[in-house]
Amino acid sequence: MAKYFGTDGFRGEANCTLTADHAYSIGRFLGWYYTKQKQAAGEETPARIVIGKDTRRSGYMFEYALVAGLVASGADAYLLHVTTTPSVAYVARTEQFDCGIMISASHNPYHDNGIKLMNGSGEKMDEEIIALVEDYLDGKLTLFGRKWTELPLAVRDKIGCTVDYVAGRNRYVGYLISLGMFSFKGMRIGLDCANGSAWNIAKSVFDALGAQTFVIHAEPNGFNINRDAGSTHMEALQRFVVENHLDVGFAYDGDADRCLCVDETGAVLTGDHILYICGKYMKENGELKNNTVVTTVMSNFGLYKALEEAGLSYAKTAVGDKYVYDYMTRNDCCIGGEQSGHIIFSKHASTGDGILTSLKIMEVMLARKKKLSQLTEGLTVYPQVLVNVPVRDKAAARADEDVQAAVRKAEQALGTSGRILVRESGTEPVIRVMVEAESTETCRAWVDEVVRVIREKGHGV
């Protein structure tokens, strides 16, 4: 298991578990490594690395530290400034960059931050390179037949430069607009930008497609990202849609790679609803490759029943959009995602893209001439209770014999009418305990029992 990089990058509290020194060292390694790779291929041009960030105050610190490391190693750093994670992926894969970096802690609070690495195809960075980055951070890098306690600094004309590259972000916005299949004229659409990356992008896309666009939480101040806003706090958008008689609402997270929806009645639609709506639509249009929707183990029982009734197949992966995307590429699937709202349309993107997901939902609504609430007919979601338990050691808590016995007891009691899932978070020091059953009371009872055992055994913090 990686020491620093989890399923979605190197994440932690700014200047505590993730520091400017970490960022500088990551920049030093990436600038050096990709420049060496180009030299080995007979190219004398410096490595080109594109960087974006969300609206956290600490983003400037990490951006400048990364840039310092990159240019000191001889690479050129291209700055998109405040932008979305999928925009960095898009620019990396369409404009011949060696790799991309996004500075964001996604849906986490402002005091956290993260460094996400992407390859030149806009995909999550290869595990082999992640391992090399971590070895360098730990002072034990061995590569190209020797051990590197320190990396050489570029000198004279080999020192890299920094390029203001807001034009790349603008091209991404143009790309999203080009994907709009229908005019949105006459549609009243609400957007919750979570005071994050989507704040200066999403509205321009919907306005360009003709919508009457209403926006909340688009006033970032460095400290309010995700605070009672966005896809992890849907209540404000629910009220906003109902009070303003909107046709639909879309909520993004801090870096806008997630999207959840609110229908015209104020009901929340999760990633499972989106997979059902879009998967079914793609099948009807002959666009669903291998007739398969890719999900994770966190998807709801009800989704699988609804997909089966609609004649669609499905696959399950571990939690994390990187695992979803990996399965999609290996098995030639075109839609997959997570309940949390990471939805990947592989024809158009190499990562989850919240704004793109919004456009796809709009396409189905307009093509079918139906309200969003009508598109979920046929999908009944089982009650679900999920509790995140902060722990000292995730692996030890999950491996505890008494904890495992409590989980087995719940499995036996639930039988075929429900399920329990206990897993380690890939991004936070927590154990996630989730139960689905025919009633919320049953879910709560079994979640509480497992959480009680975790805490009584001393694993909680």
Legacy VTK file of the C-alpha trace (Angstrom):
# vtk DataFile Version 3.0
C-alpha trace
ASCII
DATASET POLYDATA
POINTS 461 float
0.000 0.000 0.000
1.280 3.491 -0.864
2.648 5.520 2.051
1.646 8.980 0.899
-0.590 8.619 -2.160
-4.017 7.040 -1.637
-6.698 6.291 -4.221
-7.001 9.994 -5.042
-3.563 11.519 -4.559
-1.474 12.718 -1.623
-3.972 14.287 0.764
-3.782 15.724 4.273
-4.014 18.809 6.426
-2.019 21.630 4.873
1.401 22.102 6.522
0.742 19.185 8.888
0.620 15.896 7.004
1.093 17.571 3.616
3.666 20.354 3.535
5.242 22.773 1.087
8.426 20.707 1.369
6.518 17.669 0.121
5.257 19.685 -2.845
8.729 20.979 -3.684
10.174 17.461 -3.595
7.353 16.103 -5.776
8.044 18.873 -8.281
11.771 18.162 -8.185
11.221 14.484 -8.939
8.634 14.921 -11.680
10.590 17.645 -13.447
13.754 15.578 -13.365
12.114 12.258 -14.241
10.172 13.473 -17.262
13.099 15.504 -18.560
15.267 12.366 -18.337
12.576 10.399 -20.177
12.558 12.912 -23.019
16.331 12.902 -23.213
16.301 9.109 -23.413
13.910 9.421 -26.357
16.314 11.768 -28.125
14.375 14.961 -27.374
16.214 18.034 -26.116
13.101 20.008 -25.158
12.211 20.325 -21.464
9.386 18.359 -19.905
6.004 20.141 -20.030
3.814 19.813 -16.941
0.403 21.447 -16.484
-0.914 22.464 -13.054
-4.341 23.455 -11.756
-5.701 24.185 -8.292
-8.982 24.696 -6.481
-9.902 27.674 -4.300
-8.238 26.722 -0.974
-5.953 29.361 0.534
-3.150 26.813 0.813
-3.337 26.124 -2.923
-1.043 29.066 -3.666
1.614 27.689 -1.334
1.539 24.256 -2.930
1.381 25.674 -6.450
4.476 27.813 -5.955
6.353 24.993 -4.199
5.580 22.576 -7.016
6.621 25.136 -9.630
9.888 25.799 -7.807
10.688 22.105 -7.791
9.716 21.591 -11.427
11.698 24.470 -12.897
14.687 23.709 -10.646
14.772 20.274 -12.263
14.542 21.706 -15.778
10.832 21.302 -16.577
8.454 23.998 -17.801
5.349 24.523 -15.631
2.087 25.637 -17.265
-0.412 27.196 -14.847
-4.167 26.878 -15.390
-4.753 28.626 -12.046
-8.141 27.918 -10.391
-9.761 25.206 -12.454
-11.331 21.763 -12.217
-9.610 18.398 -11.981
-11.169 17.194 -15.266
-9.905 20.306 -17.030
-6.326 19.425 -16.044
-6.892 15.889 -17.349
-8.344 17.266 -20.610
-5.478 19.687 -21.210
-2.860 17.060 -20.336
-4.216 14.553 -22.865
-5.071 16.943 -25.704
-2.047 19.258 -25.634
0.883 16.833 -25.387
1.876 17.416 -21.769
4.117 14.900 -20.046
1.941 14.911 -16.962
-0.640 16.951 -15.076
-0.944 18.003 -11.435
-4.114 19.073 -9.616
-3.863 20.722 -6.209
-7.070 19.835 -4.397
-8.531 17.848 -1.526
-11.781 17.395 -3.452
-14.732 17.315 -1.025
-12.598 17.744 2.127
-12.725 20.946 4.234
-10.570 23.959 3.407
-7.757 23.150 5.846
-6.973 19.946 3.927
-5.304 19.924 0.554
-3.953 17.366 -1.859
-1.739 16.711 -4.855
-3.228 14.570 -7.616
-0.937 13.316 -10.355
-1.989 12.431 -13.894
-0.079 10.961 -16.812
0.109 12.444 -20.278
-3.163 10.734 -21.211
-5.025 12.546 -18.439
-5.394 9.345 -16.428
-4.407 8.702 -12.818
-0.629 8.417 -12.625
0.810 4.921 -13.039
1.445 3.174 -9.727
5.071 2.522 -10.713
5.797 6.243 -10.978
3.867 6.982 -7.771
6.135 4.455 -6.042
9.210 6.278 -7.363
7.870 9.616 -6.092
7.380 8.085 -2.653
10.854 6.557 -2.689
12.309 9.981 -3.418
10.288 11.538 -0.584
11.730 8.881 1.727
15.304 9.359 0.471
15.633 5.861 -0.949
15.213 6.350 -4.688
16.965 3.818 -6.893
16.527 4.363 -10.621
18.547 4.103 -13.839
20.959 1.712 -12.182
21.956 3.859 -9.211
20.750 5.289 -5.916
19.778 8.970 -5.805
20.083 10.657 -2.414
19.605 13.977 -4.193
18.669 14.932 -7.738
20.816 17.197 -9.927
19.673 20.790 -10.323
19.228 22.281 -13.771
21.674 25.102 -14.509
22.015 27.988 -16.946
19.773 27.593 -19.978
18.420 24.275 -18.694
16.459 25.889 -15.855
12.747 25.662 -16.598
10.203 28.447 -16.914
6.610 29.138 -15.834
3.876 29.793 -18.386
0.496 31.407 -17.683
-1.822 28.961 -19.410
-5.361 30.159 -18.739
-5.943 29.607 -22.473
-5.913 25.866 -21.791
-8.759 26.233 -19.317
-10.703 28.282 -21.858
-10.298 25.553 -24.459
-11.713 23.053 -21.962
-14.770 25.282 -21.479
-15.207 25.393 -25.243
-14.979 21.607 -25.367
-17.764 21.234 -22.803
-19.978 23.633 -24.732
-19.367 21.620 -27.902
-20.795 18.533 -26.169
-24.191 20.150 -25.674
-26.523 18.206 -27.978
-29.553 20.436 -27.438
-30.315 24.056 -26.724
-31.104 24.674 -23.058
-33.310 27.626 -23.918
-36.331 27.786 -21.628
-34.709 25.601 -18.951
-34.274 26.997 -15.446
-31.155 25.361 -13.995
-29.600 25.703 -10.557
-25.882 25.172 -9.916
-24.166 24.723 -6.544
-20.472 25.334 -7.153
-19.365 24.523 -3.572
-17.258 27.724 -3.524
-14.750 25.610 -5.411
-13.267 25.017 -8.841
-16.538 25.223 -10.774
-17.334 28.735 -9.587
-16.007 30.498 -12.697
-16.603 27.715 -15.244
-19.983 26.005 -14.819
-22.261 29.011 -15.293
-20.496 30.082 -18.487
-21.124 26.630 -20.002
-24.834 26.599 -19.187
-25.293 30.219 -20.232
-23.622 29.503 -23.574
-26.077 26.667 -24.186
-29.032 28.982 -23.594
-30.106 28.102 -20.061
-31.485 30.510 -17.515
-28.836 29.746 -14.911
-29.104 30.338 -11.170
-25.965 29.877 -9.079
-25.283 29.459 -5.363
-21.996 29.055 -3.473
-19.859 30.729 -6.130
-18.057 33.231 -3.897
-14.859 31.479 -2.790
-12.715 33.183 -0.164
-10.110 30.476 0.415
-11.845 29.106 3.502
-15.433 28.303 2.482
-14.871 25.560 -0.096
-17.385 22.720 0.541
-18.636 24.455 3.708
-22.344 23.579 3.915
-22.257 23.550 0.124
-21.836 21.332 -2.894
-22.349 17.626 -3.413
-21.705 16.714 0.234
-24.301 19.202 1.547
-27.308 19.042 -0.744
-29.856 20.763 1.510
-29.220 24.287 0.231
-29.623 23.276 -3.418
-32.790 21.318 -2.606
-34.364 24.425 -1.066
-33.047 26.627 -3.867
-34.567 24.465 -6.622
-37.982 24.283 -4.966
-38.183 27.933 -3.900
-37.181 29.206 -7.339
-39.263 26.680 -9.311
-36.254 25.364 -11.194
-36.311 22.426 -13.611
-33.185 20.818 -12.177
-30.206 21.498 -9.946
-26.614 20.235 -10.124
-24.147 20.212 -7.228
-20.383 19.822 -7.617
-17.625 19.168 -5.104
-14.507 21.258 -4.500
-12.650 20.222 -7.655
-15.787 19.527 -9.729
-15.069 15.923 -10.613
-18.325 14.918 -8.881
-21.929 15.804 -9.627
-25.153 15.046 -7.794
-28.579 16.225 -8.941
-31.789 17.640 -7.502
-34.981 17.055 -9.454
-37.820 19.556 -9.780
-39.471 18.241 -6.595
-36.325 18.802 -4.509
-35.344 15.118 -4.332
-31.633 14.256 -4.430
-30.303 11.958 -7.149
-27.028 10.164 -6.414
-24.451 8.700 -8.740
-26.496 5.496 -8.812
-29.477 7.385 -10.245
-27.206 9.007 -12.816
-25.750 5.645 -13.872
-29.266 4.252 -14.256
-30.610 7.218 -16.240
-27.626 7.557 -18.552
-26.939 3.820 -18.880
-30.520 3.118 -19.885
-30.506 6.033 -22.352
-27.235 4.872 -23.907
-28.577 1.342 -24.306
-31.713 2.637 -26.020
-29.517 4.618 -28.423
-27.165 1.717 -29.139
-24.254 3.471 -27.415
-23.732 1.203 -24.388
-20.658 -0.860 -25.207
-20.842 -4.451 -24.000
-24.231 -3.559 -22.500
-22.382 -2.870 -19.221
-22.544 -0.192 -16.553
-19.497 -0.182 -14.245
-20.200 0.436 -10.553
-18.362 0.091 -7.249
-19.195 -2.092 -4.272
-20.860 0.979 -2.688
-23.635 1.114 -5.272
-27.130 0.407 -3.972
-28.947 -2.920 -4.199
-31.756 -1.107 -5.931
-29.522 -0.032 -8.806
-28.609 -3.621 -9.628
-32.241 -4.721 -9.572
-33.238 -1.826 -11.825
-30.413 -2.473 -14.291
-31.364 -6.146 -14.520
-35.005 -5.264 -15.156
-33.913 -2.850 -17.902
-31.785 -5.571 -19.519
-28.439 -4.016 -18.620
-25.401 -5.842 -17.283
-23.156 -4.405 -14.593
-19.720 -4.823 -13.079
-18.508 -4.033 -9.553
-15.076 -2.640 -8.659
-13.353 -1.454 -5.496
-14.271 2.047 -4.351
-12.379 4.762 -6.210
-12.815 6.225 -9.659
-9.332 4.983 -10.600
-10.596 1.399 -10.237
-13.740 2.173 -12.202
-11.711 3.716 -15.018
-9.227 0.847 -15.022
-12.044 -1.680 -15.433
-13.642 0.433 -18.158
-10.443 0.649 -20.209
-9.618 -3.053 -19.809
-13.129 -4.178 -20.734
-14.112 -1.513 -23.285
-16.960 0.001 -21.264
-18.201 3.527 -21.812
-19.960 4.526 -18.588
-19.108 3.898 -14.969
-18.981 5.642 -11.669
-19.598 5.904 -7.974
-22.595 6.630 -5.796
-20.774 9.786 -4.654
-21.125 11.307 -8.120
-17.830 10.450 -9.845
-19.239 9.500 -13.257
-16.936 8.670 -16.171
-18.038 8.886 -19.797
-14.971 7.372 -21.438
-15.869 8.625 -24.920
-15.417 12.180 -23.690
-13.136 12.124 -20.641
-10.510 10.110 -18.787
-11.796 11.027 -15.339
-14.995 11.918 -13.529
-16.270 15.308 -14.684
-19.114 16.955 -12.788
-20.012 19.545 -15.426
-19.898 16.948 -18.205
-22.191 14.725 -16.129
-24.632 17.638 -15.842
-24.654 18.031 -19.609
-25.351 14.320 -20.069
-28.324 14.470 -17.691
-29.637 17.492 -19.590
-29.262 15.553 -22.843
-31.459 12.729 -21.549
-34.083 15.141 -20.176
-34.316 17.068 -23.427
-34.142 14.022 -25.720
-36.871 12.226 -23.764
-38.849 15.424 -23.104
-39.287 14.344 -19.494
-38.782 15.833 -16.077
-35.846 14.481 -14.124
-38.150 12.823 -11.580
-39.769 10.817 -14.387
-36.408 9.472 -15.588
-35.822 7.611 -12.321
-38.987 5.508 -12.662
-38.044 1.847 -12.328
-35.305 2.498 -9.761
-36.121 1.915 -6.090
-33.262 2.744 -3.752
-32.831 0.619 -0.624
-32.390 2.527 2.655
-28.711 2.938 3.456
-26.825 4.119 6.524
-23.132 4.987 6.277
-20.981 5.993 9.244
-17.364 7.112 9.024
-15.436 6.067 12.125
-12.160 7.955 12.763
-9.510 5.418 13.772
-5.816 5.317 14.664
-4.961 2.461 12.314
-7.378 1.556 9.526
-5.883 -1.838 8.748
-5.731 -2.888 12.402
-9.332 -1.853 13.051
-10.648 -3.727 10.042
-8.575 -6.863 10.816
-9.638 -7.040 14.466
-11.214 -10.473 15.118
-14.067 -9.034 17.189
-14.846 -6.475 14.496
-14.887 -9.217 11.865
-17.161 -11.328 14.082
-19.599 -8.410 14.387
-19.607 -8.029 10.611
-20.289 -11.744 10.098
-23.157 -11.579 12.579
-24.699 -8.696 10.626
-24.271 -10.551 7.325
-26.079 -13.597 8.675
-28.943 -11.526 10.062
-29.393 -9.504 6.845
-29.277 -12.564 4.568
-30.475 -11.794 1.044
-32.536 -8.769 2.110
-29.570 -6.506 2.736
-25.828 -6.216 3.014
-23.034 -4.760 5.141
-19.788 -3.307 3.831
-16.869 -2.317 6.075
-13.883 -0.780 4.325
-10.925 1.521 4.798
-11.171 4.992 3.314
-8.608 5.640 0.612
-8.427 9.363 1.413
-9.080 9.785 5.150
-8.089 8.037 8.443
-11.517 6.450 8.830
-13.283 3.108 8.580
-16.530 3.311 6.605
-19.360 1.122 7.893
-22.313 0.863 5.519
-25.504 -1.197 5.750
-28.358 -1.485 3.237
-31.607 -3.146 4.236
-35.364 -2.948 3.813
-35.715 -0.367 6.600
-33.586 2.472 7.914
-34.061 1.131 11.447
-32.432 -2.175 10.501
-29.569 -0.351 8.795
-28.979 1.856 11.813
-29.070 -1.036 14.278
-26.352 -3.034 12.526
-24.155 -0.019 11.764
-24.337 1.016 15.415
-23.387 -2.491 16.529
-20.258 -2.671 14.371
-19.230 0.897 15.248
-19.667 0.065 18.945
-17.272 -2.874 18.645
-14.679 -0.785 16.767
-14.717 1.837 19.501
-14.855 -0.598 22.443
-11.764 -2.340 21.107
-9.899 0.975 21.330
-9.488 1.666 17.620
-11.431 4.943 17.598
-9.972 8.418 18.086
LINES 1 462
461 0 1 2 3 4 5 6 7 8 9 10 11 12 13 14 15 16 17 18 19 20 21 22 23 24 25 26 27 28 29 30 31 32 33 34 35 36 37 38 39 40 41 42 43 44 45 46 47 48 49 50 51 52 53 54 55 56 57 58 59 60 61 62 63 64 65 66 67 68 69 70 71 72 73 74 75 76 77 78 79 80 81 82 83 84 85 86 87 88 89 90 91 92 93 94 95 96 97 98 99 100 101 102 103 104 105 106 107 108 109 110 111 112 113 114 115 116 117 118 119 120 121 122 123 124 125 126 127 128 129 130 131 132 133 134 135 136 137 138 139 140 141 142 143 144 145 146 147 148 149 150 151 152 153 154 155 156 157 158 159 160 161 162 163 164 165 166 167 168 169 170 171 172 173 174 175 176 177 178 179 180 181 182 183 184 185 186 187 188 189 190 191 192 193 194 195 196 197 198 199 200 201 202 203 204 205 206 207 208 209 210 211 212 213 214 215 216 217 218 219 220 221 222 223 224 225 226 227 228 229 230 231 232 233 234 235 236 237 238 239 240 241 242 243 244 245 246 247 248 249 250 251 252 253 254 255 256 257 258 259 260 261 262 263 264 265 266 267 268 269 270 271 272 273 274 275 276 277 278 279 280 281 282 283 284 285 286 287 288 289 290 291 292 293 294 295 296 297 298 299 300 301 302 303 304 305 306 307 308 309 310 311 312 313 314 315 316 317 318 319 320 321 322 323 324 325 326 327 328 329 330 331 332 333 334 335 336 337 338 339 340 341 342 343 344 345 346 347 348 349 350 351 352 353 354 355 356 357 358 359 360 361 362 363 364 365 366 367 368 369 370 371 372 373 374 375 376 377 378 379 380 381 382 383 384 385 386 387 388 389 390 391 392 393 394 395 396 397 398 399 400 401 402 403 404 405 406 407 408 409 410 411 412 413 414 415 416 417 418 419 420 421 422 423 424 425 426 427 428 429 430 431 432 433 434 435 436 437 438 439 440 441 442 443 444 445 446 447 448 449 450 451 452 453 454 455 456 457 458 459 460
